[in-house]
Amino acid sequence: MKSILIHLVFFSLIGLCCFQSFSQTFSQVYEERLAFNMPTSILEGDSFYIVAAAGYTAFSGTLSYRFGIKLFKTDKQGNLIWKKIYSESGKGISIGSYGSLAEVADGYLICGDEYDTTTTDVTFVLMKFDNEGDFQWIKSYPRGGKQECFHGSLTSDKSYIMIGETFFNNQSSDYYVLKTDSLGNKEWDRTYGINGTQDRGFNVYQVYDGGYVLGGISNSFGDPADSWIVKIDSAGDEEWSDTYGTSGEDVLVNLSASASGYLVWGGRIRWFTTHRHNTMK
C-alpha cells in the first residue's frame, strides 16, 4: 500500500489585511496508509478543530480504490482526538473544494458529489455527521448526467445551499445552484450561464438581504475566461451579474460577503504560463 501524509499548518495572523505578517502556531502531520488525501475544509471550536478531507478509503489488493470522506478532530495543539471514514460501495464521493464544512446544533453538514460507477452519473450530495463524526445520513439530488459540486454554506435559517457546475454533452457547463432545507430536502435548483460555453461556480454565500452571491469563472462573455459574480434573490432568481478580468484568464477561486454587502474575492490571473494571484474588494 502507498502512504500519504496529511500536513496541517495553522497560523496566528497579525495585521489587518493581506497577511502582512503571521506566526506559525503549530504543525502536525497525520499519516494515512492509502494514497491521496485532500483536506478541503476546517472548522474551529472553542477547544478543537474539525478537518474534512476527501481521499481513498479502501484498498482491494488491486488498483480498485474506494473514494470517500474522512473527518479529523484535533485539539487546539493539533493532537488527533478521533478520525472517522465514510464511503459507499460502488460510489466515489468527493467533497466541496473550497471550505464547505458547516456546524449545526447536533453535528456537521458537508456537501459534495457522488460518482456512480454503474451509470457514470455525477450527482450533488449533502451529508450529515453527528458531533462525534459518525455518519447520520446522505441526500442525493439526481438530475441525470454530470453535476460537480465545489462549495456550500449554511444559511441564516440553518438550511444549506451549494454550487458547482452542470455539464452539457461534456463540452459546456453552467453554474448549478441547489438549495435545501435544514433536513437536506431540496427546495429549489437553478442554472446560470449560456449554452455552449463553460461557466463554473466555485463559491456561494448568503448576503445581507437574504439573497445569495455566486462566484466563479465564465467564458460566456469572451475568451479567455473572466471571473463572474452573480447575485440572486432568496428564490434563486438572478438580479444582476458582472465579469471582472484582464486580457488573460482570470480565475475566481475565493469569495466572501460582508454584512455591508461588499464582496471580497481573490483569484488567479494567467497569461500563457505566467500566474499572478490577485485580491480585490
Rosetta blueprint (number, residue, H / E / L):
1 M L
2 K L
3 S L
4 I E
5 L E
6 I E
7 H E
8 L E
9 V E
10 F E
11 F E
12 S E
13 L E
14 I E
15 G L
16 L L
17 C L
18 C L
19 F L
20 Q L
21 S E
22 F E
23 S E
24 Q E
25 T E
26 F E
27 S E
28 Q E
29 V E
30 Y E
31 E E
32 E E
33 R L
34 L L
35 A L
36 F L
37 N E
38 M E
39 P E
40 T E
41 S E
42 I E
43 L E
44 E E
45 G L
46 D L
47 S L
48 F E
49 Y E
50 I E
51 V E
52 A E
53 A E
54 A E
55 G E
56 Y E
57 T E
58 A E
59 F E
60 S L
61 G L
62 T L
63 L L
64 S L
65 Y E
66 R E
67 F E
68 G E
69 I E
70 K E
71 L E
72 F E
73 K E
74 T E
75 D E
76 K L
77 Q L
78 G L
79 N L
80 L E
81 I E
82 W E
83 K E
84 K E
85 I E
86 Y E
87 S L
88 E L
89 S L
90 G L
91 K E
92 G E
93 I E
94 S E
95 I E
96 G L
97 S L
98 Y L
99 G L
100 S L
101 L L
102 A E
103 E E
104 V E
105 A L
106 D L
107 G E
108 Y E
109 L E
110 I E
111 C E
112 G E
113 D E
114 E E
115 Y E
116 D E
117 T L
118 T L
119 T L
120 T L
121 D L
122 V E
123 T E
124 F E
125 V E
126 L E
127 M E
128 K E
129 F E
130 D E
131 N L
132 E L
133 G L
134 D L
135 F E
136 Q E
137 W E
138 I E
139 K E
140 S E
141 Y E
142 P L
143 R L
144 G L
145 G L
146 K E
147 Q E
148 E E
149 C E
150 F E
151 H E
152 G E
153 S E
154 L E
155 T L
156 S L
157 D L
158 K L
159 S L
160 Y E
161 I E
162 M E
163 I E
164 G E
165 E E
166 T E
167 F E
168 F E
169 N L
170 N L
171 Q L
172 S E
173 S E
174 D E
175 Y E
176 Y E
177 V E
178 L E
179 K E
180 T E
181 D L
182 S L
183 L L
184 G L
185 N L
186 K E
187 E E
188 W E
189 D E
190 R E
191 T E
192 Y E
193 G L
194 I L
195 N L
196 G L
197 T L
198 Q E
199 D E
200 R E
201 G E
202 F E
203 N E
204 V E
205 Y E
206 Q E
207 V L
208 Y L
209 D L
210 G L
211 G L
212 Y E
213 V E
214 L E
215 G E
216 G E
217 I E
218 S E
219 N L
220 S L
221 F L
222 G L
223 D L
224 P L
225 A L
226 D E
227 S E
228 W E
229 I E
230 V E
231 K E
232 I E
233 D L
234 S L
235 A L
236 G L
237 D L
238 E E
239 E E
240 W E
241 S E
242 D E
243 T E
244 Y E
245 G L
246 T L
247 S L
248 G L
249 E E
250 D E
251 V E
252 L E
253 V E
254 N E
255 L E
256 S E
257 A E
258 S L
259 A L
260 S L
261 G L
262 Y L
263 L E
264 V E
265 W E
266 G E
267 G E
268 R E
269 I E
270 R E
271 W E
272 F L
273 T L
274 T E
275 H E
276 R E
277 H E
278 N E
279 T E
280 M E
281 K L
